[in-house]
Amino acid sequence: MFKYPFILYLFLIILFSGCDKNDEYRIPVTTVRIEFRSSALWSQYGVHAFPDYQKFILNKIPNKEFYNVSSATGYGGVLLVCGYSNQLYAYDLTCPVERDPSVRIDIDEETYHAYCPQCKSTFDVFEGTGSPLSGTAREHKYMLRSYQVGIANGLYYITN
């Protein structure tokens, strides 16, 4: 007789135990493929030390000659940063509150936080989390969508 209330209670605990986590999935999954096809391209468009950052928006930034036919820059573009410990991190440029690919985050060069010019939310990008620090994004725990930065045969790439 006591078995069913206990199972229901246990189910509710498991169901709601994940409600305190940040949400990285507000931005639709969109292909990301950015290749630095030579060390010269990495030297010119890569990030080399904290607080370097670079934006990639297909056919716009850094320039249309940088991209090839298989290039893709996510939903609203890609932000590549060199973090505090010289680790490389990449995020979608789209604000997770606004969810509009034309509303892109930027970097405040005094605080080294990413911010949305529309909703004014701020995000940690240089520690590699993309976590919300303030604003609506923090209230709702909306993180920036992160991407993988890797190296193969001495050449860097960004992908999802």
Secondary structure by P-SEA (a helix, b strand, c coil): caaaaaaaaaaaaaaaccccccccccccbbbbbbbcccaaaaaacccccccbbbbbccccccccccccccccccccbbbbbbccccbbbbbbccccccccccbbbbbcccccbbbbcccbbbbbccccccccccccccccccccbbbbbbcccccccccc
